[in-house]
């Protein structure tokens, strides 16, 4: 990586970190290019050399969060499984899934925007589909290693698990006791998978 490329990547990362802070504090409607630049300590020129609009920032934040999620899950599963008991395996993975109040608040704003704006809805649906596509092979491999296979399409299984996890994060941030999520995700896996018989 050249010095220029590295500097550009660092600028982009700082702008995204600033955008996450600003969006978390001010909400999507009140956040602006100017407020992100001010928080990051950059000019508008630096912003526009990396992003065309705030919508591009939203897409980049989603992409970065999705990549980090897939990386965490992949690394966790690559490090070995605690056995073949589904609840233990689920707990093993859930331990590395972030419960980030700031990101959850920002993501909720994106969802609210999508409910009002068809273009935003299509963009959000595409990002969610891309996340499911990346998670599916990781999940299928883990299931095979514990002797199970899905009884529904892989995308449907991942959709159910991601949707359940998002709802459980909301419940946790609102005071739901820990441990409930692991049990419910385990139940979902038991419902949508079966043991592979020799």
N, C-alpha and C positions, 0 to 999 in steps of 0.2 A: 504494500500500500504506500503510495507516494505521500509526501508531506501535505500536498494540497488536498488529496483525497481524504487523508486522515483528519485534516482541519475541517473539511466540509462535513464529514461524518460527526465530528464532535459538535459542530454548530447545530446540525440537525437534531442531535440527541438533546442538546440544551434547550432548543426551541420546543421540542416535544415535552420535556420535563416541565418547562414553564407553562406550556399549554395545559398540561394535566392539572397543575396547581390552579391556574386561572379558571379553568372550566369547573373544577371542584368547588372553588370559592364563589364564583359569580354565576355559574350556570351557563348553558349554551347560548341563550338569547342575549345575554349581556356581555359575553366575551368577544373580544375583537383582536384583530391583527396587532393593533397598537398596544393593547394590554399585554399580549404575549411577548412582543418585542421588548417592552419596558421591563417585564419580569425577567426575561432572559439576558437583558443587557445588550441587545443587538438592535441594529437599524431595520427599518422596513425592507431595505435592500437585501439584507441577510435572510429575512423571512422569504421574500419572493424568489430568491435564488434556490430555495429548497421546496417551497410550496406555492401553489397558485392561489389557493383559497383556504379558509378555515375548514371547509369540507375535506380538503386534502389532509389537513392535520388530523381531523377525526378519523379518516381512513387509516392514516399512518399509526395513530394510537391503537386502533383496533388490531392492526396487523402486528404491531410489536407485542401487544398483550397476548394475542393468540399464539405467536411464535414462542413466547416465554412459557406459556401454559403447556404447549406440546413438548417443549424441551424438558420441562420439569417432570412431566408424566413419563416421557421416554427414558430419561435418566433414572428415574425411580424404579421403573420396571426392569431396566437393563441391569440394575444392581442386584437383581434376584428377588424372589417372592418369598413371603414368610410361610409358605405352605400352600395347600390347595383349598383351605377354608375360605369361602368367598368373603365373609365379613372381615377376616383378617387381611385379605388382599385389598379390599376396599379401604379399610382403615390405613393401610400402608401407603396407598396413593393419596388419600385425602390429606394426610399429614403434610404433603408438599404443595397442596393447592392453596393459593393465597386467599385470605379473607381481608381484602383491602377496601376499607370504607370509602376512601377517596375515589378509587377506580369504580367501585360499584355505584356511587352517586353519579359519576360522569356517564357511565354506561346506561343508567336509568334515564338520564337526560336524552341520550341518543335515541333510546327506545320511544320516549315521549315525542320527540321530534318526528320519528318515523311514523307514528300513529297519525300525525297531522299532515305529513308531506309524502306523497307517493314516491317521489324520487329518492328521498331519504330511506323510505321503506325498502325499495328495491336494492339500494346500496347496502343496507344493513342485512337484508336477507342473503345477499351474495357473500358478505363477510362471514356470516354464520355458517353458510354452506361450505365455504372454504375451510373453516375450522373443523367442521365435522369430517370433511374429506381427509384432513391431516390426522385426525385422531383415530379414525376407523381402523387403519392397519395396526396401529399400536395396541388398540383394545382387542382386536381379533387375535393378535399374537399372544397377548396375556391370557385370554380365555383358553386358547389352545394349550398353553402351558399348565393350566389347572384342570384340563380335561373337560372343557365345556365348549359349546358352540351356540351361536345365536339361532333363535327360532323365527326371527324376523330379519328383514334386510339390514345390513350393517348400518346404513344411514339412519334407519328408523331407531335402531338400538342406541346409536350415539346421540341422536336427537333427544330421545327420552332421558338419557343420562345427563346430558348438558342442561336440558330444561329443568330437570329435577335439581341438579346442583345449583343452578342460578337461583331457583326459588328457595333452596335451603340456605344459601348465603344471605339472602334477604332476611329470612326468618332468624338466622343467627345474629345478624347485626341489629335486629329488633328485639333481641333478648331470648331467643330460643336456646334451651340448654344444649351444650355440646353432646355429641354422641348420637343424637337423633338422625343427623344427616347420614352417618355411616350405615345405620340400620335401614333407612329408607332406600338408599342407593343399593344396598345389598338385596333388598326385596325386589327392586326393579331388575337387577341382574338375574335373580332367581326366576322372575316371571318371564323374562325375554330370552333366556338361554336354557340349555339342557345339557346333561352329562353326555359325553361321548362314550358310547359302549364299544368295547373291543369287537 
